[in-house]
Amino acid sequence: MTPQDASIASEKLCRMAPIIPVIVVEDPAHAKPLAQALVRGGLPVLEVTLRTAAALEVIAEMATVEGGVVGAGTLLTPADVAAAKDAGAKFGVSPGATDRLLDAVEDADLPTLPGAATSSEVMRLLERGYTVQKFFPAEANGGAPALKAIGAPLPQVRFCPTGGVSLKNANDYLSLSNTLCCGGSWVAPKDLMIKGDWDGIEKLAAEAAALPRS
């Protein structure tokens, strides 16, 4: 998969809903009901971070949920890419980008949102062909004003800002012309998962799905 094809695929995913849930799941038993609740609420694109021992099993479980598109976040190495693809991930997300990692996702035909935090990183990814990127960590890097400023000289790049994005500030990003969607963890809180409050998570998802975009 070329970077150009990856960007086309990533843009289609980003346009499916204003928020991509950034999911950290420790108990595989939560995987399917969580995915079902998020999809019912209007958030079909699901990013499962590879931060727990259960992550690959969670991806495999979520991949069976009708209407959902599950991907793997926190891709750091070629081994992560291979494991995520084998588990059923349909896309990837990385906090940053290295040539070795980009080679791996391209060889694996895994559409990936590569992370960038500065104009130089954005330009380097654009030079390779990535016109859809992840802006991370968004709030720590100046938030929506910084992303707007990056967009002025680089209008051909679109972003999914992630990191510190919440219901309170999501509109600040979604109102920007260079933002396709945002990544957020607030729609899948740990306390509701532990309680099995899937209706509560569905309500959070519906609230996020209703956010307006530019």
N, C-alpha and C positions, 0 to 999 in steps of 0.2 A: 504494500500500500504506500502510495506516495504521500508526502506531507499535504499536498493539495487535496487529494482524495480524503485524507484524514480530516482536514479542516471542513470539507463539505459535509462529511458524516457527523462531525462534532456540532456543526451549526444546526443541523436538523434536530439533533438531540436537545440542544440548548433551547430551541424554539418550541419544544413540546410543553414546557411549563416555565413560569418565572423563577422557580426555585428548584434546585437539585438537592435533595436531602443528603447531607454528609453523615453517614451512619457508622457508629461504633457499637458493635454487638459482641457481647461476651458469651451469651448463651444461645447456641444454635436453635433451641426450641422457640426463640423469639423471632427467628428469621421470617418464616412464612406469614404469621399473623401481622407482623410489622409491615412487611411489603404489601400485603393485601390492604391494610388500613391506609397506607400512603397512596396507593393507587386509587382506592375508592375516593380519597379526598382530592384527587386531581393532580398528584405528583407521580407520574409514571417512571421517571428517570431516577435511578437510585444508585448512589455512590457508596459502596461499602469500603471503608478504609482498612488497609492491611495492618492494623495496629493491635489486633488481638489474635490469640491462638486459634480462635474459632472462625476467623474471617473467611477463609476459603470455603469452609463448610457452609457458612452463611450465604456466600455468593451462590453456591450450588443449589441451596434451598430456594433462594429468591428467584433464581433463574427459571423456576418452574411456575412462578405466579403469572397468571394470565394478565396481559395488559401492561406488565412491567418490563423495563429494560434495565438490567443490572450491570454495573461496572465496578471496577476496582480502583480505589484511591490509594494514595501513598505508594505509588510505584517508584521504586528506587533503583532496582537492578534488573538485568535481563532475566534472572531467575524469578523475580516477582512477576514479570510479564508472562513468562511461560506458565507459572502456577495459576495466575489469574485466568488466563485463556483456557487452560484445562478445566478450571472450575466452572466455566460457563460465562465469564465476563464478556460483555459485548463492547465495552469501551474502557479506557483507562484515564486516570488523572494523576499527575505528578506534581509535587511541590516545587520542583525546579526542573531543569533539563540538562542532560549531558549527552554528548554524541553517542556514547555507548548505549544509553537508555533509548534514545531516539532511533538508533539503528535497530534495536530489539523490537520496539513496537511496530516499526515499519515492516520488518521481516515477518512479524507475527500477524500482520493485517489487523491490528488492533487500533481503531481510532482513539486518539489520546489527546487530552487537553494538557499540554506542557505548561509548567508554571514559569512565570516571569514576575520580577519585582521592580525592575528598572527599565529605562528606555533602551539601554544597551542590550539587555537580555531580550526585550521585545524585538529589537532590530535583528538580533542574531537568529532568533526563531523565524522571523519574517524572511530573512535571507535564505533560510533553508526551505521555506514554503508554507510555514504555519501562519495562517491568517486568523485562526481562532485559538485563543490562549487562555490560561488561567492567571488571574492577577492575585498573587498570594505573597505574604499575608496582607490582605486588603487594608484593614484598619491600621495595622502597625506601619504600613507604608504610606500613610497619609489619607487613606480613605477615598471617598468619591472625588474630592477636589484633585487629588493626585492622579486618579485614573482619567479624569476629564482633561487634565493638563497633558498627560501622555497622548491622549487622543488627538490633540490639536495638530502635532506634526506627523502623527501616524494614524490617520483616519481609516486606513484599509484594514486595521486589525480590530477584531471584536473580542470581547472578554467575558469570562465567567469569574467575577470577583468572589473570593472565598477567604474566610479568616476574620472573625469578628463581625460578620454580617448577621443581623438580627431583624426581627420584625420592625423594630424601631428605626433602623437606618436603611433597610432594603430599598425603600423608594428612592433614596438618595442616589443609589447605584442604577436602579432600573430606569430612572429618568434620563440617563445618559445615552447618547446615540451610539456609543461604542460598547455598551453592555447588552449582551444577549439574555443572560439570566444570572442568578447568583447561587452560590453554594451555601447552605446553612444547616447547622446541626440542631437548631431549636425545635424543628418539627418532629424530632425523634428523641425526646429527652429520656434519660436513663430511668428516672423515677417512674414514669408512666409505663415504660417497658417492664420494669420489675413488678409493677402492680397488674400488668396485663390489661391496662386501660387502653384498648385499641380504639374504642370510640373517641376517647380524648385525643389520641394521636390523629385520627381521621379529621377531627375538627380543626386541629392545628394545620394539617395539610390543606384543608379546604380554604382556610384563612390565607395561607401562603399562595395557594393557586389563584386566588382572586386578586392578587397584587397587580396593579397596572404596569405596563411596560411602554417605553417610548416607541 
